[in-house]
Amino acid sequence: MIEGQIRVDHGEAGEKSFLIGPGEFAFFRRGVIHRAQIIDGDEDVRFMVVRMGAGETVVNVDGPGPTVSVA
């Protein structure tokens, strides 16, 4: 994460979440369903995505689950 903050929801029903801010990173293995959301609409967000391997890089799905709140 370069600038701003996002929330990442994951888990079978989207019940787990965490925040990523400047200087932090997250790693997801292939096939892990997750959703990233900008949590402050007034703030610029800049991030870098690194993908490795072959095959489809993004597969859109209906999950993970409903929107969850950050505790």
C-alpha positions in Angstrom: 0.0 0.0 0.0 1.5 3.3 -1.0 -1.2 5.8 0.1 -4.6 5.7 1.7 -6.3 2.8 3.4 -8.4 -0.1 2.3 -10.4 -2.8 4.0 -10.1 -6.4 2.8 -13.0 -8.8 3.5 -12.3 -12.6 3.2 -13.4 -15.9 4.5 -16.1 -18.3 3.3 -18.9 -15.7 4.0 -16.7 -12.6 4.0 -16.9 -12.6 7.8 -13.2 -11.8 8.3 -11.6 -8.4 7.5 -8.5 -6.4 8.0 -7.1 -2.9 7.1 -4.1 -2.2 5.0 -2.4 1.2 5.2 0.8 2.8 3.9 3.8 0.6 4.0 1.8 -2.6 4.6 1.0 -5.5 2.2 -1.2 -8.5 1.9 -0.6 -11.9 0.2 -3.4 -14.1 -1.2 -2.8 -17.5 -2.7 -4.5 -18.2 -6.1 -8.2 -18.9 -5.6 -8.6 -17.1 -2.3 -11.8 -15.1 -2.6 -11.4 -11.6 -1.2 -12.9 -8.1 -1.7 -11.0 -4.8 -1.2 -12.8 -1.6 -0.5 -11.7 2.0 -0.1 -13.0 3.0 3.4 -12.6 6.7 3.1 -14.1 8.1 -0.1 -12.4 11.5 0.4 -8.9 10.1 0.5 -6.7 9.2 -2.5 -5.6 5.5 -2.5 -2.6 4.3 -4.4 -1.4 0.7 -4.3 0.7 -1.8 -6.3 -0.4 -5.2 -7.3 2.1 -8.0 -8.1 0.9 -11.2 -9.7 3.0 -14.3 -10.4 2.3 -17.5 -12.3 0.1 -18.3 -15.3 -3.6 -18.4 -15.9 -6.5 -16.1 -15.2 -5.5 -13.2 -12.9 -9.0 -12.1 -11.8 -12.2 -14.2 -11.6 -15.3 -12.2 -10.6 -17.6 -14.0 -8.2 -20.7 -13.2 -6.1 -18.8 -13.4 -2.8 -17.4 -13.1 -0.3 -20.6 -12.8 1.6 -22.3 -9.6 2.7 -20.4 -6.4 3.7 -18.9 -6.7 7.1 -17.9 -4.1 9.7 -14.4 -3.6 11.0 -14.2 -4.3 14.7 
